Amino acid sequence: MTNNLKVLRAIKNISQEELAKKISVSRQTINAMEKGKYVPSTVLALKLARFFENPVEEIFSLENED
Amino acid sequence: MKTHFLFPNKFKILGWILFIPSLLTFMLASIFKLDIDKYLNIKVFAIYQESIGQKPGFFEIIEDSFSYELITILIILGGLFICFSKLKNEDEYTSKIRYESLVWATYFNYFLILFFTLFLYGMPFLNVIVYNVYTLLIFFMIRFHYLIYKLNKTSTDDE
């Protein structure tokens, strides 16, 4: 699974730390998601979607191997 | 995040306080072959006992050294508190790391037991079984904290 969190975050001009606080996870978790090392739970994906005012599918997309 | 089965973060420090001195005592006693089983003689309740020089029996109050029992209790309680207290920033990613470390530690622990079952005979093997009371906790503790340390370290540089 890939995501464009980094891009969305750049558009909103918000740091990993600030985003982490908004959706109550650690900054390391945001970092791991941006690097594709961690696939978030549905709850966290929906929180991100709500924060970025984007549907989940706009933020996350499946890859061939998924 | 809602977490099941985890202690509050404060218990971690308590865990270290219980764990370190008792583990050190245990290790020093076994390295230098100190006979600490003669201290702390108290009356204990035994569901079943079969001590040397005593008639075996159920549900009896007997006198016995409580030093190894005390050390075992402190190591296990301390270890559980260290391993299973929430981190300061516990979230779903650290929960995943916690789970994976536990699986890793369980495999590692039983791999060692299998290895020693095959290649150690006699008294040394009994030692392995004795240490095994604590090793799963210790392997998990090391693996989990190493991964958390690595996580904190790698993600400090980029923003």
Backbone of each chain as ProteinMPNN parsed JSONL, in Angstrom:
{"seq_chain_A": "MTNNLKVLRAIKNISQEELAKKISVSRQTINAMEKGKYVPSTVLALKLARFFENPVEEIFSLENED", "coords_chain_A": {"N_chain_A": [[0.837, -1.201, 0.0], [0.511, 2.205, -0.813], [0.95, 5.705, 0.009], [0.052, 9.215, -0.016], [0.785, 10.909, 2.009], [2.901, 12.562, 2.678], [2.933, 14.499, 0.701], [0.395, 15.67, 1.017], [0.742, 16.651, 3.531], [2.699, 18.523, 3.076], [1.299, 20.309, 1.481], [-0.569, 21.272, 3.297], [1.204, 22.449, 4.89], [2.343, 21.505, 7.398], [4.032, 20.113, 10.169], [5.478, 16.823, 10.852], [5.353, 16.322, 13.564], [3.3, 18.1, 14.429], [1.101, 17.12, 12.999], [1.017, 14.562, 14.088], [0.242, 15.137, 16.716], [-2.33, 16.167, 16.235], [-3.784, 13.92, 15.444], [-3.416, 12.239, 17.482], [-1.159, 10.286, 17.655], [2.246, 8.995, 17.765], [5.089, 10.911, 16.578], [6.87, 9.309, 15.288], [5.27, 7.328, 14.235], [3.856, 8.635, 12.214], [6.009, 9.234, 10.575], [6.864, 6.596, 9.932], [4.66, 5.736, 8.466], [4.714, 7.472, 6.281], [7.019, 6.633, 5.089], [6.219, 4.23, 4.219], [6.514, 2.059, 5.823], [4.743, 1.337, 7.692], [1.419, 0.26, 7.855], [-1.509, 1.865, 8.473], [-4.193, 1.447, 10.921], [-7.751, 1.075, 10.291], [-9.126, 3.001, 11.755], [-7.167, 4.949, 12.204], [-6.561, 5.642, 9.57], [-8.985, 6.756, 8.793], [-9.064, 8.923, 10.505], [-6.949, 10.418, 9.513], [-7.945, 10.962, 6.992], [-10.107, 12.558, 7.675], [-8.803, 14.709, 8.808], [-7.278, 15.716, 6.644], [-9.288, 16.32, 4.969], [-10.071, 14.667, 2.841], [-11.086, 11.875, 0.853], [-10.475, 8.502, 2.013], [-9.438, 6.853, -0.01], [-8.146, 8.636, -1.607], [-5.926, 9.243, -0.236], [-4.643, 6.855, 0.473], [-3.504, 4.077, -1.455], [-3.92, 0.911, -3.046], [-1.401, -1.508, -3.898], [0.011, -3.662, -6.454], [0.892, -6.049, -5.16], [-0.729, -6.218, -2.945]], "CA_chain_A": [[0.0, 0.0, 0.0], [1.255, 3.472, -0.809], [0.133, 6.852, 0.423], [0.654, 10.514, -0.344], [0.727, 11.719, 3.234], [3.961, 13.577, 2.683], [2.472, 15.573, -0.189], [-0.731, 16.341, 1.677], [1.284, 17.376, 4.681], [3.398, 19.691, 2.524], [0.262, 21.261, 1.039], [-1.114, 21.909, 4.507], [2.351, 23.062, 5.576], [2.279, 21.087, 8.802], [5.14, 19.183, 10.438], [5.096, 15.481, 11.343], [5.033, 16.489, 14.98], [1.98, 18.734, 14.568], [0.111, 16.158, 12.499], [0.938, 13.495, 15.088], [-0.571, 15.641, 17.836], [-3.73, 16.32, 15.803], [-4.501, 12.644, 15.355], [-2.941, 11.527, 18.683], [-0.184, 9.184, 17.573], [3.571, 9.585, 17.912], [5.667, 11.401, 15.332], [7.512, 8.162, 14.638], [4.241, 6.605, 13.487], [3.653, 9.407, 10.977], [7.217, 9.01, 9.786], [6.844, 5.224, 9.419], [3.618, 5.649, 7.434], [5.193, 8.189, 5.091], [8.054, 5.807, 4.462], [5.598, 2.986, 3.778], [6.895, 0.964, 6.708], [3.619, 0.963, 8.55], [0.074, 0.413, 7.311], [-2.324, 2.23, 9.645], [-5.492, 0.806, 11.117], [-8.857, 1.807, 9.659], [-9.409, 4.181, 12.583], [-6.151, 5.973, 11.948], [-6.732, 6.074, 8.179], [-10.153, 7.644, 8.751], [-8.678, 10.172, 11.183], [-6.128, 11.178, 8.568], [-8.852, 11.413, 5.947], [-10.892, 13.663, 8.227], [-7.918, 15.859, 8.99], [-6.899, 16.285, 5.343], [-10.552, 16.532, 4.228], [-9.92, 13.902, 1.608], [-11.503, 10.481, 1.078], [-9.363, 7.596, 2.324], [-8.842, 6.341, -1.257], [-7.291, 9.677, -2.182], [-4.681, 9.275, 0.54], [-4.008, 5.531, 0.407], [-3.907, 3.254, -2.6], [-3.388, -0.456, -3.051], [-0.407, -1.847, -4.91], [-0.228, -4.981, -7.055], [1.103, -7.177, -4.259], [-1.677, -6.227, -1.82]], "C_chain_A": [[0.874, 1.254, 0.0], [0.348, 4.59, -0.306], [0.822, 8.15, 0.012], [0.585, 11.471, 0.836], [1.718, 12.879, 3.19], [3.538, 14.8, 1.855], [1.367, 16.382, 0.474], [-0.251, 17.209, 2.839], [2.004, 18.652, 4.216], [2.399, 20.763, 2.092], [-0.307, 22.024, 2.237], [-0.044, 22.656, 5.297], [2.347, 22.773, 7.084], [3.383, 20.044, 9.031], [4.609, 17.82, 10.895], [4.605, 15.562, 12.785], [3.614, 17.052, 15.181], [0.871, 17.783, 14.135], [-0.101, 15.037, 13.528], [0.053, 13.906, 16.252], [-2.046, 15.691, 17.481], [-4.471, 14.982, 15.818], [-4.062, 11.686, 16.47], [-2.238, 10.188, 18.433], [1.19, 9.824, 17.771], [4.098, 10.032, 16.55], [6.317, 10.261, 14.554], [6.516, 7.383, 13.784], [3.944, 7.306, 12.164], [4.822, 9.148, 10.024], [7.217, 7.616, 9.14], [5.791, 5.06, 8.32], [4.083, 6.311, 6.146], [6.239, 7.38, 4.345], [7.502, 4.473, 3.96], [5.965, 1.789, 4.634], [5.737, 0.495, 7.564], [2.301, 1.258, 7.859], [-0.869, 0.697, 8.479], [-3.621, 1.429, 9.737], [-6.563, 1.643, 10.418], [-9.153, 3.091, 10.431], [-8.432, 5.31, 12.257], [-6.261, 6.518, 10.527], [-7.894, 7.064, 8.081], [-9.861, 8.978, 9.446], [-7.864, 11.062, 10.257], [-7.001, 11.767, 7.474], [-9.648, 12.63, 6.43], [-10.023, 14.912, 8.357], [-7.587, 16.531, 7.65], [-8.119, 16.588, 4.467], [-10.481, 15.913, 2.834], [-10.471, 12.508, 1.859], [-10.275, 9.586, 1.297], [-8.65, 7.129, 1.045], [-7.932, 7.366, -1.925], [-5.929, 9.695, -1.481], [-3.916, 7.96, 0.382], [-4.438, 4.821, -0.856], [-3.205, 1.896, -2.564], [-2.32, -0.594, -4.136], [-0.7, -3.257, -5.411], [-0.121, -6.124, -6.051], [0.12, -7.241, -3.097], [-2.851, -7.168, -2.084]], "O_chain_A": [[1.859, 1.337, 0.735], [-0.868, 4.427, -0.212], [2.019, 8.172, -0.271], [0.358, 12.671, 0.681], [1.422, 14.002, 3.599], [3.75, 15.949, 2.241], [1.398, 17.613, 0.489], [-0.746, 18.307, 3.09], [1.933, 19.7, 4.858], [2.614, 21.957, 2.302], [-0.496, 23.24, 2.195], [-0.341, 23.391, 6.238], [2.348, 23.683, 7.913], [3.628, 19.196, 8.173], [3.445, 17.688, 11.273], [3.599, 14.963, 13.164], [2.839, 16.546, 15.993], [-0.154, 17.654, 14.803], [-1.228, 14.624, 13.801], [-0.78, 13.13, 16.72], [-2.907, 15.323, 18.28], [-5.651, 14.925, 16.166], [-4.307, 10.481, 16.402], [-2.651, 9.134, 18.916], [1.297, 11.04, 17.926], [3.616, 9.59, 15.507], [6.313, 10.249, 13.323], [6.874, 6.844, 12.736], [3.797, 6.66, 11.127], [4.637, 8.881, 8.837], [7.528, 7.471, 7.958], [6.008, 4.328, 7.354], [3.875, 5.781, 5.054], [6.329, 7.439, 3.119], [8.224, 3.683, 3.351], [5.759, 0.643, 4.234], [5.754, -0.615, 8.097], [2.085, 2.355, 7.345], [-1.014, -0.134, 9.375], [-4.075, 0.824, 8.766], [-6.311, 2.775, 10.006], [-9.399, 4.14, 9.835], [-8.823, 6.461, 12.064], [-6.076, 7.714, 10.301], [-7.807, 8.075, 7.385], [-10.351, 10.027, 9.027], [-8.048, 12.279, 10.211], [-6.827, 12.919, 7.075], [-9.836, 13.598, 5.694], [-10.458, 16.023, 8.053], [-7.613, 17.757, 7.537], [-7.973, 17.064, 3.341], [-10.783, 16.541, 1.82], [-10.341, 11.995, 2.971], [-9.181, 9.887, 0.821], [-7.424, 7.02, 1.013], [-7.055, 7.01, -2.712], [-4.922, 10.106, -2.057], [-2.701, 7.954, 0.185], [-5.585, 4.937, -1.286], [-2.066, 1.766, -2.115], [-2.339, 0.108, -5.147], [-1.55, -3.957, -4.862], [-0.927, -7.054, -6.072], [0.126, -8.21, -2.339], [-3.741, -7.296, -1.243]]}, "seq_chain_B": "MKTHFLFPNKFKILGWILFIPSLLTFMLASIFKLDIDKYLNIKVFAIYQESIGQKPGFFEIIEDSFSYELITILIILGGLFICFSKLKNEDEYTSKIRYESLVWATYFNYFLILFFTLFLYGMPFLNVIVYNVYTLLIFFMIRFHYLIYKLNKTSTDDE", "coords_chain_B": {"N_chain_B": [[-5.045, 5.975, 22.591], [-6.883, 2.98, 22.999], [-5.784, 0.403, 25.047], [-5.313, -3.033, 25.684], [-4.617, -5.071, 28.509], [-2.26, -3.755, 29.333], [-0.054, -2.128, 31.635], [-0.17, 1.08, 33.382], [2.055, 3.751, 32.367], [3.749, 4.553, 34.495], [4.394, 2.267, 35.909], [6.594, 1.19, 34.733], [9.019, 2.235, 35.697], [8.898, 1.379, 38.331], [9.042, -1.315, 37.756], [11.743, -1.568, 36.812], [13.068, -0.956, 39.185], [12.393, -3.113, 40.81], [13.308, -5.213, 39.277], [16.102, -5.049, 38.454], [17.898, -5.165, 40.861], [17.119, -7.679, 41.895], [17.566, -9.45, 39.788], [20.332, -9.157, 39.499], [21.217, -10.149, 41.983], [20.367, -12.787, 41.732], [21.923, -13.599, 39.527], [24.576, -13.198, 40.435], [24.568, -14.96, 42.584], [24.286, -17.363, 41.223], [26.53, -17.404, 39.584], [28.737, -17.255, 41.357], [28.15, -19.403, 42.852], [26.807, -19.122, 45.303], [25.274, -19.995, 48.339], [22.349, -19.068, 48.791], [20.111, -20.061, 49.73], [19.778, -20.462, 52.375], [19.063, -18.394, 53.87], [16.561, -16.209, 55.294], [14.599, -17.864, 56.554], [11.385, -18.867, 56.866], [7.975, -19.511, 57.929], [5.993, -21.222, 55.665], [3.119, -21.69, 53.555], [2.32, -24.71, 52.069], [0.946, -26.112, 49.218], [1.623, -28.53, 48.208], [4.359, -30.405, 49.358], [7.694, -31.622, 49.204], [10.111, -31.78, 50.653], [13.629, -32.258, 51.352], [14.373, -34.556, 53.883], [11.952, -34.323, 55.081], [8.605, -35.441, 55.649], [6.666, -35.999, 52.806], [3.778, -34.028, 51.855], [0.364, -32.772, 51.639], [-1.12, -29.502, 51.76], [0.25, -28.113, 53.986], [1.858, -26.336, 56.672], [5.067, -25.322, 56.49], [8.564, -24.925, 57.407], [10.758, -22.97, 55.577], [13.402, -21.8, 53.422], [13.0, -18.583, 52.103], [14.325, -17.164, 50.215], [14.992, -17.649, 47.405], [12.441, -17.815, 46.429], [11.51, -15.238, 46.88], [13.254, -13.755, 45.246], [12.565, -14.792, 42.74], [9.875, -13.96, 42.56], [10.227, -11.179, 42.567], [11.793, -10.757, 40.262], [10.076, -11.682, 38.254], [7.709, -10.115, 38.591], [8.819, -7.528, 38.336], [9.91, -7.772, 35.747], [7.56, -8.217, 34.229], [6.292, -5.761, 34.628], [8.12, -4.032, 33.388], [8.095, -4.978, 30.766], [5.404, -4.861, 30.019], [4.282, -2.342, 30.514], [2.726, 0.654, 29.466], [4.245, 2.593, 26.885], [5.57, 5.961, 26.924], [4.642, 7.193, 24.657], [2.658, 5.414, 23.592], [1.159, 3.925, 20.866], [-0.727, 2.756, 17.981], [1.251, 1.827, 16.286], [3.478, 1.279, 17.939], [2.29, -0.721, 19.381], [2.129, -2.695, 17.471], [4.831, -3.203, 17.085], [5.388, -4.152, 19.613], [3.878, -6.518, 19.64], [5.132, -7.943, 17.551], [7.697, -8.192, 18.576], [7.227, -9.812, 20.729], [6.439, -12.2, 19.525], [8.81, -12.783, 18.182], [10.569, -13.066, 20.376], [9.457, -15.287, 21.638], [9.796, -17.326, 19.715], [12.624, -17.281, 19.618], [13.335, -17.967, 22.233], [12.245, -20.577, 22.474], [13.577, -21.805, 20.431], [16.173, -21.806, 21.467], [15.753, -23.517, 23.649], [15.131, -25.896, 22.312], [17.555, -26.292, 21.003], [19.347, -26.614, 23.21], [18.177, -28.81, 24.379], [18.845, -30.76, 22.594], [21.649, -30.669, 22.661], [22.75, -30.409, 25.222], [23.491, -32.142, 28.17], [22.51, -33.696, 31.255], [23.243, -32.036, 34.398], [23.792, -29.298, 33.424], [21.707, -28.941, 31.612], [19.499, -28.87, 33.264], [19.958, -26.41, 34.472], [19.441, -24.738, 32.295], [16.679, -25.016, 32.121], [15.958, -23.87, 34.54], [16.856, -21.173, 34.202], [15.193, -20.562, 32.187], [12.801, -19.781, 33.239], [12.906, -17.053, 33.369], [13.838, -16.153, 30.91], [12.216, -15.701, 28.604], [10.816, -13.337, 29.157], [13.029, -11.65, 29.386], [14.279, -11.77, 26.851], [12.227, -10.715, 25.281], [12.033, -8.17, 26.393], [14.543, -7.052, 25.72], [14.522, -7.183, 22.885], [12.205, -5.664, 22.207], [12.727, -3.115, 23.359], [15.037, -2.481, 22.003], [14.109, -2.239, 19.347], [12.347, -0.099, 19.647], [14.127, 1.85, 20.433], [15.668, 2.009, 18.11], [13.727, 2.919, 16.37], [13.119, 5.464, 17.422], [15.546, 6.656, 16.995], [16.08, 6.558, 14.201], [14.113, 8.182, 13.191], [14.581, 10.783, 13.936], [16.014, 12.484, 12.37], [14.758, 13.214, 9.936], [12.281, 15.389, 8.537]], "CA_chain_B": [[-5.469, 4.669, 22.057], [-7.263, 2.006, 24.028], [-4.927, -0.784, 25.002], [-5.699, -4.079, 26.618], [-3.587, -5.825, 29.231], [-1.025, -3.029, 29.611], [-0.033, -1.314, 32.852], [0.149, 2.487, 33.113], [3.474, 4.038, 32.118], [4.503, 4.682, 35.753], [4.827, 0.948, 36.384], [7.859, 0.824, 34.107], [10.101, 2.579, 36.631], [8.752, 0.408, 39.422], [9.558, -2.567, 37.208], [13.216, -1.544, 36.833], [13.517, -0.972, 40.582], [12.241, -4.485, 41.314], [13.951, -6.193, 38.407], [17.578, -4.991, 38.397], [18.592, -5.741, 42.029], [16.821, -9.097, 42.091], [18.259, -10.215, 38.745], [21.757, -9.147, 39.842], [21.402, -11.094, 43.084], [20.209, -14.13, 41.179], [23.06, -13.923, 38.669], [25.773, -13.32, 41.272], [24.45, -16.195, 43.361], [24.527, -18.562, 40.416], [27.913, -17.386, 39.067], [29.682, -17.581, 42.433], [27.603, -20.561, 43.546], [26.501, -18.769, 46.691], [24.12, -20.716, 48.842], [21.463, -18.102, 49.449], [18.894, -20.767, 50.136], [19.758, -20.728, 53.812], [18.579, -17.184, 54.533], [15.128, -15.897, 55.264], [13.768, -19.021, 56.882], [10.082, -18.483, 57.432], [6.923, -20.518, 57.785], [5.236, -21.01, 54.429], [2.041, -22.633, 53.31], [2.601, -25.496, 50.87], [-0.145, -26.962, 48.715], [2.279, -29.825, 48.269], [5.796, -30.254, 49.585], [8.454, -32.859, 49.233], [11.462, -31.308, 50.97], [14.556, -33.279, 51.848], [14.319, -34.751, 55.334], [10.605, -34.148, 55.621], [7.597, -36.316, 55.052], [5.87, -35.243, 51.838], [2.386, -33.887, 52.252], [-0.478, -31.717, 51.072], [-1.693, -28.452, 52.615], [0.957, -28.053, 55.262], [2.697, -25.181, 56.96], [6.415, -25.82, 56.747], [9.564, -23.875, 57.463], [11.595, -23.081, 54.388], [14.049, -20.548, 53.029], [12.146, -17.879, 51.142], [15.129, -16.23, 49.413], [14.809, -17.843, 45.96], [11.056, -17.48, 46.103], [11.423, -13.782, 46.852], [13.953, -13.286, 44.045], [11.748, -15.158, 41.582], [8.702, -13.085, 42.522], [10.651, -9.827, 42.198], [12.225, -10.73, 38.859], [8.921, -11.85, 37.364], [6.857, -8.918, 38.668], [9.573, -6.434, 37.729], [9.978, -8.038, 34.307], [6.242, -7.981, 33.637], [6.033, -4.312, 34.621], [8.968, -3.395, 32.378], [7.672, -5.406, 29.43], [4.009, -4.601, 29.668], [3.761, -1.023, 30.84], [2.619, 1.479, 28.265], [5.3, 3.572, 26.643], [5.053, 7.332, 27.039], [3.867, 7.487, 23.448], [2.087, 4.164, 23.088], [0.094, 4.059, 19.869], [-0.936, 1.473, 17.31], [2.503, 1.349, 15.693], [4.28, 0.643, 18.987], [1.6, -1.978, 19.715], [2.527, -3.67, 16.461], [6.215, -3.563, 17.407], [5.288, -4.962, 20.828], [3.406, -7.842, 19.241], [6.148, -8.641, 16.756], [8.817, -8.521, 19.467], [6.807, -10.943, 21.563], [6.526, -13.389, 18.665], [10.243, -13.004, 17.975], [11.171, -13.548, 21.624], [8.953, -16.635, 21.891], [10.536, -18.206, 18.817], [14.024, -17.319, 20.011], [13.399, -18.693, 23.494], [12.011, -22.007, 22.265], [14.673, -22.295, 19.6], [17.274, -22.095, 22.392], [15.421, -24.722, 24.409], [15.306, -27.045, 21.409], [18.99, -26.432, 20.806], [19.974, -27.171, 24.412], [17.626, -30.154, 24.573], [19.617, -31.673, 21.755], [23.103, -30.656, 22.822], [23.229, -30.34, 26.61], [22.996, -33.288, 28.931], [22.784, -33.69, 32.69], [22.981, -30.832, 35.192], [23.698, -28.047, 32.68], [20.385, -28.81, 31.007], [18.582, -28.425, 34.319], [20.167, -24.97, 34.587], [18.717, -24.088, 31.202], [15.267, -24.993, 32.493], [15.807, -22.884, 35.615], [16.959, -19.822, 33.625], [14.078, -20.358, 31.279], [11.708, -19.103, 33.946], [13.013, -15.604, 33.146], [14.432, -15.733, 29.638], [11.248, -15.173, 27.633], [10.637, -11.928, 29.522], [14.25, -10.884, 29.131], [14.463, -11.642, 25.398], [11.222, -9.773, 24.787], [12.428, -6.847, 26.888], [15.671, -6.558, 24.927], [14.092, -7.004, 21.501], [11.225, -4.569, 22.127], [13.354, -1.824, 23.625], [15.987, -2.219, 20.919], [13.357, -1.759, 18.193], [11.824, 1.234, 19.974], [15.299, 2.738, 20.396], [16.006, 2.205, 16.708], [12.652, 3.731, 15.793], [13.303, 6.84, 17.87], [16.786, 7.171, 16.46], [16.025, 6.77, 12.751], [13.173, 9.214, 12.749], [14.84, 12.116, 14.493], [16.699, 13.354, 11.417], [13.989, 13.778, 8.827], [11.055, 16.118, 8.888]], "C_chain_B": [[-5.842, 3.737, 23.206], [-6.359, 0.788, 23.927], [-5.412, -1.791, 26.036], [-4.463, -4.644, 27.296], [-2.298, -5.057, 29.519], [-1.161, -2.209, 30.898], [0.195, 0.151, 32.475], [1.664, 2.693, 33.025], [4.333, 4.068, 33.391], [5.081, 3.348, 36.237], [6.175, 0.53, 35.81], [9.034, 1.073, 35.061], [10.086, 1.621, 37.814], [9.33, -0.939, 38.998], [11.075, -2.635, 37.262], [13.746, -1.649, 38.249], [13.434, -2.384, 41.169], [13.176, -5.448, 40.578], [15.475, -6.222, 38.55], [18.244, -5.613, 39.636], [18.351, -7.243, 42.167], [17.507, -9.955, 41.027], [19.758, -10.294, 39.049], [22.055, -10.152, 40.952], [21.357, -12.522, 42.571], [21.438, -14.535, 40.369], [24.336, -14.113, 39.481], [25.741, -14.63, 42.055], [24.744, -17.412, 42.5], [25.941, -18.589, 39.839], [28.893, -17.844, 40.151], [29.22, -18.754, 43.299], [27.374, -20.288, 45.037], [25.247, -19.508, 47.131], [23.193, -19.743, 49.569], [20.196, -18.771, 49.965], [18.896, -21.114, 51.631], [19.271, -19.506, 54.592], [17.071, -17.127, 54.493], [14.255, -17.132, 55.526], [12.465, -18.58, 57.54], [9.102, -19.643, 57.26], [6.136, -20.211, 56.521], [4.133, -22.062, 54.314], [2.319, -23.376, 52.007], [1.36, -26.28, 50.47], [0.37, -28.395, 48.664], [3.755, -29.6, 48.521], [6.456, -31.615, 49.671], [9.904, -32.505, 49.539], [12.297, -32.456, 51.512], [14.45, -33.364, 53.366], [12.948, -34.525, 55.937], [9.649, -35.116, 54.934], [6.799, -35.496, 54.05], [4.425, -35.11, 52.296], [1.681, -32.716, 51.606], [-0.912, -30.734, 52.149], [-1.046, -28.395, 53.99], [1.656, -26.719, 55.421], [4.073, -25.731, 57.281], [7.379, -24.64, 56.873], [10.524, -24.068, 56.295], [12.255, -21.739, 54.119], [13.219, -19.885, 51.938], [12.969, -17.035, 50.173], [14.947, -16.416, 47.906], [13.382, -17.512, 45.521], [10.912, -15.97, 45.94], [12.065, -13.233, 45.577], [13.13, -13.584, 42.791], [10.552, -14.216, 41.436], [9.106, -11.691, 42.039], [11.072, -9.745, 40.735], [11.005, -10.795, 37.926], [8.015, -10.612, 37.387], [7.542, -7.732, 37.985], [9.612, -6.566, 36.219], [8.654, -7.777, 33.618], [5.941, -6.492, 33.554], [6.864, -3.611, 33.547], [8.433, -3.705, 30.981], [6.294, -4.882, 29.055], [3.421, -3.347, 30.299], [3.71, -0.235, 29.549], [3.852, 2.347, 28.123], [4.691, 4.956, 26.827], [4.197, 7.676, 25.829], [3.355, 6.19, 22.819], [1.025, 4.497, 22.045], [0.027, 2.753, 19.079], [0.342, 0.935, 16.661], [3.378, 0.666, 16.751], [3.62, -0.666, 19.45], [1.986, -3.084, 18.737], [3.952, -4.152, 16.748], [6.239, -4.464, 18.64], [4.896, -6.401, 20.479], [4.492, -8.624, 18.494], [7.357, -9.037, 17.604], [8.486, -9.736, 20.321], [6.874, -12.249, 20.768], [7.991, -13.771, 18.466], [10.872, -13.645, 19.207], [10.724, -14.978, 21.934], [9.671, -17.653, 21.004], [11.967, -18.401, 19.294], [14.215, -18.181, 21.262], [13.25, -20.203, 23.268], [13.045, -22.625, 21.322], [15.865, -22.676, 20.492], [17.001, -23.372, 23.189], [15.606, -25.975, 23.549], [16.789, -27.345, 21.223], [19.65, -27.112, 22.011], [19.427, -28.565, 24.751], [18.46, -31.18, 23.808], [21.075, -31.799, 22.172], [23.633, -30.532, 24.248], [22.647, -31.498, 27.39], [23.366, -33.171, 30.405], [22.466, -32.363, 33.35], [22.879, -29.538, 34.384], [22.32, -27.857, 32.045], [19.349, -28.354, 32.032], [18.713, -26.924, 34.554], [19.402, -24.203, 33.517], [17.238, -23.958, 31.562], [15.014, -23.966, 33.604], [15.847, -21.467, 35.046], [15.758, -19.506, 32.749], [12.846, -19.728, 31.924], [11.719, -17.608, 33.587], [13.334, -15.213, 31.709], [13.422, -15.167, 28.642], [11.025, -13.683, 27.886], [11.85, -11.094, 29.119], [14.483, -10.702, 27.625], [13.473, -10.637, 24.812], [11.622, -8.341, 25.142], [13.521, -6.239, 26.007], [15.223, -6.239, 23.501], [13.18, -5.772, 21.345], [11.907, -3.217, 22.32], [14.394, -1.46, 22.572], [15.252, -1.64, 19.702], [12.801, -0.353, 18.432], [12.96, 2.261, 19.938], [15.674, 3.065, 18.959], [14.992, 3.126, 16.022], [12.839, 5.201, 16.163], [14.521, 7.471, 17.231], [16.666, 7.5, 14.973], [15.125, 7.934, 12.385], [13.386, 10.555, 13.448], [15.382, 13.062, 13.421], [15.805, 13.973, 10.344], [12.676, 14.414, 9.266], [10.183, 16.265, 7.646]], "O_chain_B": [[-5.187, 3.719, 24.248], [-6.19, 0.213, 22.851], [-5.862, -1.425, 27.122], [-3.385, -4.682, 26.704], [-1.314, -5.676, 29.922], [-2.226, -1.675, 31.206], [0.691, 0.443, 31.387], [2.443, 1.898, 33.549], [5.494, 3.661, 33.373], [6.124, 3.311, 36.891], [6.824, -0.374, 36.335], [9.92, 0.232, 35.209], [11.126, 1.12, 38.24], [10.014, -1.611, 39.77], [11.639, -3.636, 37.703], [14.737, -2.334, 38.503], [14.305, -2.796, 41.935], [13.751, -6.362, 41.17], [16.067, -7.284, 38.741], [19.077, -6.507, 39.485], [19.263, -7.993, 42.513], [17.976, -11.055, 41.32], [20.381, -11.343, 38.885], [23.021, -10.911, 40.873], [22.191, -13.355, 42.925], [21.937, -15.654, 40.494], [25.089, -15.061, 39.256], [26.753, -15.321, 42.173], [25.363, -18.373, 42.957], [26.499, -19.665, 39.624], [29.753, -18.692, 39.915], [29.814, -19.056, 44.334], [27.702, -21.103, 45.899], [24.282, -19.624, 46.376], [23.243, -19.61, 50.792], [19.328, -18.129, 50.556], [18.117, -21.951, 52.087], [19.087, -19.564, 55.807], [16.404, -17.873, 53.776], [13.296, -17.395, 54.8], [12.459, -17.998, 58.624], [9.367, -20.612, 56.548], [5.669, -19.089, 56.324], [4.207, -23.149, 54.887], [2.528, -22.755, 50.965], [0.791, -27.018, 51.275], [-0.332, -29.342, 49.021], [4.344, -28.685, 47.946], [5.878, -32.598, 50.134], [10.813, -32.872, 48.796], [11.794, -33.449, 52.037], [14.44, -32.339, 54.048], [12.79, -34.534, 57.158], [9.865, -35.543, 53.8], [6.304, -34.42, 54.385], [3.909, -35.958, 53.025], [2.312, -31.791, 51.095], [-1.052, -31.102, 53.315], [-1.698, -28.6, 55.014], [2.003, -26.058, 54.442], [4.237, -26.507, 58.223], [7.058, -23.513, 56.499], [11.03, -25.164, 56.053], [11.756, -20.688, 54.521], [12.793, -20.53, 50.98], [12.404, -16.272, 49.389], [14.764, -15.43, 47.193], [13.142, -17.012, 44.422], [10.282, -15.487, 45.0], [11.502, -12.364, 44.911], [13.012, -12.745, 41.898], [10.252, -13.737, 40.342], [8.422, -11.092, 41.209], [10.748, -8.778, 40.046], [10.92, -10.06, 36.942], [7.604, -10.119, 36.337], [6.94, -7.03, 37.172], [9.379, -5.599, 35.495], [8.62, -7.182, 32.541], [5.409, -6.009, 32.554], [6.375, -2.704, 32.874], [8.33, -2.823, 30.129], [6.053, -4.506, 27.908], [2.226, -3.285, 30.586], [4.535, -0.422, 28.654], [4.436, 2.784, 29.115], [3.472, 5.113, 26.879], [3.174, 8.35, 25.942], [3.602, 5.92, 21.644], [0.1, 5.263, 22.315], [0.649, 1.761, 19.459], [0.496, -0.276, 16.505], [3.95, -0.394, 16.497], [4.307, -1.601, 19.861], [2.147, -4.244, 19.115], [4.244, -5.345, 16.667], [7.012, -5.42, 18.705], [5.499, -7.361, 20.957], [4.735, -9.799, 18.767], [7.965, -10.084, 17.381], [9.343, -10.575, 20.598], [7.315, -13.276, 21.284], [8.358, -14.941, 18.572], [11.605, -14.629, 19.108], [11.51, -15.786, 22.43], [10.1, -18.706, 21.475], [12.465, -19.524, 19.368], [15.125, -19.006, 21.338], [14.022, -21.001, 23.799], [13.346, -23.815, 21.407], [16.485, -23.723, 20.303], [17.892, -24.199, 23.382], [16.162, -26.978, 23.999], [17.218, -28.498, 21.279], [20.414, -28.064, 21.853], [20.128, -29.391, 25.336], [18.738, -32.282, 24.282], [21.675, -32.869, 22.062], [24.846, -30.549, 24.457], [21.458, -31.799, 27.286], [24.408, -32.615, 30.753], [21.553, -31.65, 32.936], [21.968, -28.746, 34.625], [21.827, -26.733, 31.953], [18.451, -27.568, 31.728], [17.721, -26.24, 34.805], [18.797, -23.165, 33.785], [16.624, -22.916, 31.333], [13.99, -23.282, 33.608], [14.984, -20.647, 35.36], [15.361, -18.352, 32.591], [11.966, -19.209, 31.237], [10.664, -16.977, 33.512], [13.128, -14.062, 31.324], [13.749, -14.237, 27.904], [11.042, -12.874, 26.959], [11.721, -9.991, 28.589], [14.842, -9.613, 27.177], [13.827, -9.819, 23.964], [11.559, -7.433, 24.314], [13.442, -5.079, 25.603], [15.508, -5.162, 22.976], [13.38, -4.951, 20.45], [11.692, -2.288, 21.542], [14.611, -0.284, 22.28], [15.712, -0.671, 19.099], [12.788, 0.479, 17.524], [12.781, 3.388, 19.475], [15.959, 4.213, 18.617], [15.347, 3.984, 15.214], [12.729, 6.078, 15.306], [14.538, 8.671, 16.956], [17.087, 8.568, 14.529], [15.351, 8.601, 11.375], [12.463, 11.366, 13.536], [15.239, 14.28, 13.529], [16.041, 15.094, 9.893], [12.061, 14.004, 10.25], [9.102, 16.849, 7.716]]}, "name": "protein", "num_of_chains": 2, "seq": "MTNNLKVLRAIKNISQEELAKKISVSRQTINAMEKGKYVPSTVLALKLARFFENPVEEIFSLENEDMKTHFLFPNKFKILGWILFIPSLLTFMLASIFKLDIDKYLNIKVFAIYQESIGQKPGFFEIIEDSFSYELITILIILGGLFICFSKLKNEDEYTSKIRYESLVWATYFNYFLILFFTLFLYGMPFLNVIVYNVYTLLIFFMIRFHYLIYKLNKTSTDDE"}
